[in-house]
Amino acid sequence: MSAVAIITARGGSKRIPKKNIKDFCGKPIIAYSIEAALESNLFEEVMVSTDSEEIAEVAKRYGAKIPFMRSEKNSDDFATTADVLQEVISEYEKLGQHYDYMCCIYPTAPFVTGAKLKQAYQVFVESKADILEPVVNFSFPPQRAFVIREGKLVYRYPECASMRSQDLENWYHDAGQFYFHNVEIFMKGLSAGEQMKIVPFELPETEVQDIDNMVDWQLAEMKYKIMSQH
């Protein structure tokens, strides 16, 4: 079975300028995703899909391939990750390169490691899933959430207000780091709207951080330093 790692790194970040190549604890943040993919030894090719020559040069320096640049159509604010992945797989098919599996890795995912990818890949293959998605448990039970209505604070789910937290079902959210896909199912599913079998890969809260602004960036660096000490 052949696999490709696709790191999606569009240029033009507005909230954090040059976000994908900004220094993170000593090297460009995209380097962590590239190095993790290479260290895992899972992939025939580790590539970066980008519209930026500057990002492409940094990616090549850390060992990634840039077999083609991202199209203008998939370089605006409205292009989805699925659009980008579909384009990459289609371009590889034109080059005569076919892959059974792909791993989409975000360029701002410094908590991803080669060992983590290998563990996730094993779960993905053994479960015969269409998609493996890393998730993290909400640190506070969402069932206890408040909303503001007519200026008053009320429970969103009043039926859960008196329940013990240990009796509430765990809720999870996307960790926003990487995803494994069965390529054939992915490409068919885009057009057929098929229901896919998605399996979870649970991550600890200390190794998950959305990075949308500079406060997030600083929190991610603190968490990364803690993770690196273990």
N, C-alpha and C positions, 0 to 999 in steps of 0.2 A: 504494500500500500504506500502510495506516495503522498506527500503533504507539502504545502507551501505556507509560509508565514507572511501575512500581509499587514504591514504597519501603515496605518492611514494618517498622513501628516500634511494636511493642507496648510498653505501659508496664509498670511493676512490676519492673524489673531488680533482682535481689537481690545479686549479687556486686559490681556497680558501680551504686550508686543513681543513678537518672535517667540511665542510661548513654547513651541515644539523644540527649539534649539537653545532655549534659555538655560543658563548654568544652574544645575541642581546638585548641591553637595559636591561640586568639583568637576562636573562634566555636563555636556548638553543632555537635557532630560530624555531626549529620544534615544540616546546611547544605551540607556538601561533596557529598553524594549528590544533593541537590536542584539545586545549582548546576551540577554536571557534566551532569545530565540536560537542564537548560534550555540550557546552552551548546552541547550537541551538535546542537541543532535537528533531532533525529530524531523527536520525539514530538509528537503532537497534544495530548496531555495528560500532565502530570507530577503524579502523585497520591501521597498517603501514606495507607496503610492503618493505622489506629491505633485503640486503644480509649481513648486518653488525651486529654483536652481540652487539657492543658498541651502535649503534643507537637503536637497539631493547631494550636495557636496559633503555636508556633515555626515549624512547617512553612509555614503561610500567610505568615508574615513574610518567609520566604525565597523565596516565589513558587510553592509547591506548592498543589495543589487538594485539598480534603477533601470530595468529593461525598457521602460517607456514612461513618459510623463503623463500625468493625469489630464484628461480632457478638460476644456474650458467649461463644458456643460456640467461636469461634476466637481467644479471648483468654486461654486458660489455657496451662499449661506443656506440654500434650499436643498442641496444634494444630500441624500441620506447615506449612512454607512452601507446599507444594502446596495444602493446605486453604485457606489465605488467598488464594492466587492464584485458585483456583477460585471462591471467594466474590466476589472483586472483579470478575472477568469476568462472572459471573452477574448481579451487581448492575448493571453497565454495560449488559448486554443488556436488562434490565428498563427502563432509561432510554432504550433505542433507540440505544445507542452500540456499534458493532461495531469491533473491532480485529483486524487480521491478525497482528500481532506484538506481543509484550510483552517488556519488559525488567524483570526483578525486580532491584532494587538494594537491598542491605542498608544500613541507616541508619548503620552504623559502618564505612564504607568510604571513608576520606578520600583514599585513593590513586587513586580513580576520577576521571577527568577527561573533559571533553567530547570531547577528541581521542581518548582511549582507547576511548570508547564508539563513536565514528564508525568507527574502525579495526575494532573487533570486529564491528560491524553489517555492514560491507562483507564481511568473511570469512563471516559467518553467511548473508547473502543469496546470495553467489556460490557457496557450497558447497551451497546448497539443503538445509541441515540442519534438523532438528526442534528442536535445542537447541545453543547455543554456551555452553561452560563455561570460564571462565578457570582455568588451572592453574599450578602452580609446581613445579619440579623439587625433589625432596628434596636438601638440601645435602650429606648424607652417604648413601652407598649403603645402602638398607634391607636389601639382600642380605647385608650384613656385620653385621647386628644380632645382639646377644647376648640370651640368655634365662637365667634362673636356675632350675636344676633340682636339687633335693636339695642346695641350698646351694652348688652349683658353677656357675660361669659357662661357658656353652657357646654355640657358634654356633647360631643358629636355622636357618641354611642352610649346613651344613658343606661342601657341594659348592662353595660360592662363596668359601670362606675363603682359598684360594690364588690366586684369579683377580685379575688386575689391575683396578683400578677403572674404567679406560677400556674394559675389555672387558665390563663389566656394563651391562645395559640400563638406560636412564634410567627411573626411576619418578616419578610425579607425584601431587600431591594437590590437592584443591579449594582455590582461592584465597579462597573465601568473600567475594566482592565483588559480582558481578552475574551474571545469566544471561539470554540471549536465548531466547525460545520462539516457535515457531509456535503461535498460539493455538488454531487448529482441531485440530491434532494433539495439543496438550497436553490439551484438554478431552476429546477422544476417548480418549486414552491412559490417562487416569485410570480409566475404567471398563472399557476393553477390554484393558488390560495389554499394549499393543503395545510391541514393541522399538523404541526411538527412535534416530534417527541423531544422535549427539552429536559435535560437532567441538570441538577444543581451541583455546584462545587463551592462549598461554604468556606468563606475566609473570615479570619478574626478582624474585629473592628480596628485593631491597632495597625493593620496592614491594608487599610482602605481609606482613601481620601479623594473626594471630588476636588478638582483644581480649576476653579472658575474665576478666582480673583487672587490678589496677593496675600490675603489672610489665609486662604486655602493653601497657597503655596508654602507659606511659613509653617502651617500645621503639618503639611506633607513632609517637609524637611525634618521636623522634629520626630515624627513617627518613623521616618526612614532611619534616622540615627539610632532610635531605640531598637528597631528591627535588626540593624547591623551589629548591635552589641551581643545578640544572641547566637 
